[in-house]
């Protein structure tokens, strides 16, 4: 009989633990990070933290580093444990994104604090595990997030040509001015030679 937990049950256990620490917090529904610095823990926890955002980030990093013992208890490699904590950061991001309507996903002013919280969370976890940030794992998570939430966003609009009338006026103006300027230069030069 095998008494070692499976990778899936271990991941679920670590996500459950990390869901109770403050780095996996999400803003209360309808309030942005800048408007309301209070945070609510994951949905299954019914308590509210009233901690300013800066203190929350500081305590989050400490909690992640303290909870590394869970990884050591299950003999996980540093990279496996690291990925599980990054998944917890992503889980918090997902909860925050799905708490707003999909039309708001493409409005930077609505999502910038959530996106920043995810970035800070991944930076803190990387710092705790002494892993360089950004790295290939983080890049993969950010690419996944961008494909899921921002694929249809029109952040980079294609520029269109102006109407033909405007283009014609812009092209004809220098074409007409050049012969006029050449004529003035020739006339001035001719007058200078005739007066001397």
C-alpha positions in Angstrom: 0.0 0.0 0.0 1.4 3.4 -1.0 1.2 6.0 1.8 2.7 8.8 -0.2 0.2 11.4 -1.5 -0.3 11.7 -5.2 0.9 14.8 -7.0 -2.7 15.9 -7.6 -3.8 15.6 -4.0 -0.6 17.3 -2.9 -1.2 20.2 -5.3 -4.8 20.6 -4.0 -3.5 20.5 -0.4 -0.9 23.2 -1.1 -3.5 25.3 -3.0 -5.9 25.0 0.0 -3.1 26.1 2.4 -2.0 29.0 0.1 -5.6 30.1 -0.3 -5.6 30.9 3.4 -2.5 33.0 3.4 -2.7 36.7 2.6 -0.8 36.6 -0.7 -3.8 34.8 -2.3 -6.2 37.5 -1.4 -8.4 39.3 -3.8 -10.1 42.7 -3.6 -13.7 42.7 -2.5 -16.1 42.5 -5.5 -16.7 45.8 -7.3 -13.8 47.7 -5.6 -10.5 48.4 -7.1 -7.2 48.1 -5.3 -6.8 51.9 -5.2 -10.4 52.5 -3.9 -10.5 50.0 -1.1 -7.3 48.7 0.5 -9.2 46.0 2.5 -9.0 42.5 1.2 -11.1 39.4 1.5 -9.6 35.9 1.7 -10.4 33.2 -0.8 -14.2 32.5 -1.2 -14.3 29.7 1.3 -13.0 31.8 4.2 -15.6 34.2 5.6 -13.3 36.6 7.4 -12.1 40.0 6.1 -8.6 41.5 6.6 -8.4 45.2 7.1 -4.7 45.6 6.2 -3.3 48.3 3.9 -2.1 47.0 0.6 1.6 47.6 1.3 1.4 45.7 4.6 -0.6 43.0 2.9 2.2 42.5 0.3 4.9 42.4 3.0 3.0 39.8 5.1 2.2 37.8 2.0 5.9 37.3 1.3 6.6 36.2 4.8 3.7 33.7 4.7 4.9 32.2 1.5 8.4 31.7 2.9 7.0 30.2 6.1 4.7 27.8 4.2 7.6 26.4 2.2 7.8 23.9 5.0 4.8 22.2 3.5 6.8 21.5 0.4 9.7 20.1 2.4 7.3 17.9 4.4 6.1 16.3 1.1 9.6 16.1 -0.4 8.7 18.3 -3.3 11.5 19.8 -5.4 11.9 23.6 -5.1 10.6 24.0 -8.7 7.5 21.9 -8.1 6.7 23.9 -4.9 7.5 27.1 -6.7 5.0 26.3 -9.5 2.3 25.4 -7.0 2.6 28.8 -5.4 2.6 30.5 -8.8 -0.6 28.6 -9.5 -2.0 30.0 -6.3 -1.2 33.5 -7.5 -2.9 32.7 -10.8 -5.9 31.4 -8.9 -6.3 34.7 -7.1 -6.0 36.6 -10.4 -8.6 34.3 -12.0 -11.0 34.9 -9.1 -10.5 38.7 -9.4 -11.0 38.7 -13.1 -14.2 36.6 -13.0 -15.6 38.8 -10.4 -16.0 41.6 -13.0 -17.9 41.6 -16.3 -16.0 40.5 -19.4 -16.3 43.9 -21.0 -14.2 45.3 -18.3 -11.3 42.9 -19.0 -10.1 45.2 -21.8 -10.3 48.4 -19.7 -6.8 48.9 -18.3 -8.0 51.2 -15.5 -10.2 48.4 -14.2 -7.7 45.6 -14.4 -4.3 47.3 -13.7 -4.5 46.7 -9.9 -5.4 43.0 -10.3 -2.7 42.6 -12.9 -0.2 44.3 -10.6 -1.2 42.1 -7.7 -0.5 39.0 -9.8 2.9 40.5 -10.8 3.8 41.3 -7.2 2.7 37.9 -6.1 4.9 36.1 -8.6 7.8 38.4 -7.7 7.4 37.7 -4.0 7.2 33.9 -4.5 10.3 34.0 -6.8 12.2 36.1 -4.2 11.2 33.6 -1.5 12.5 30.7 -3.5 15.6 32.6 -4.6 14.6 32.1 -8.3 15.3 34.8 -10.8 12.2 36.8 -11.9 11.1 36.8 -14.7 11.8 33.3 -15.9 10.3 30.8 -18.3 7.7 29.5 -15.9 6.5 33.1 -15.2 6.5 33.9 -18.9 4.4 30.8 -19.6 1.9 31.9 -16.9 1.7 35.5 -18.3 1.2 34.2 -21.8 -1.6 31.9 -20.6 -3.3 34.8 -18.8 -3.0 37.1 -21.9 -4.4 34.4 -24.1 -7.3 33.7 -21.8 -8.3 37.2 -20.8 -6.8 39.7 -23.3 -6.9 37.9 -26.6 -9.8 39.9 -27.9 -8.7 43.3 -26.5 -8.0 46.1 -28.9 -5.0 47.5 -27.0 -3.0 48.0 -30.2 -5.4 49.5 -32.8 -4.3 49.5 -36.4 -4.0 53.0 -37.8 -6.1 53.7 -40.9 -5.1 56.0 -43.8 -6.9 59.4 -43.8 -9.5 60.0 -46.5 -8.3 60.5 -50.0 -9.1 64.2 -50.0 -6.8 64.8 -47.1 -4.0 62.7 -48.6 -4.4 64.6 -51.9 -4.1 67.9 -50.2 -1.1 66.8 -48.2 0.7 65.6 -51.3 -0.2 68.5 -53.7 0.8 71.2 -51.2 4.6 70.5 -51.3 4.4 69.7 -55.0 2.9 73.1 -55.8 5.2 75.0 -53.3 8.5 73.5 -54.7 8.2 75.1 -58.2 7.2 78.4 -56.6 10.2 78.3 -54.3 12.5 77.5 -57.2 11.1 80.4 -59.1 11.6 82.8 -56.2 15.3 81.6 -55.8 15.9 82.0 -59.6 14.3 85.5 -59.7 16.3 86.7 -56.6 19.5 85.3 -58.1 18.8 87.0 -61.4 18.1 90.3 -59.7 21.3 90.2 -57.7 23.4 89.5 -60.9 21.7 92.3 -62.8 22.2 94.9 -60.1 25.9 94.1 -59.7 
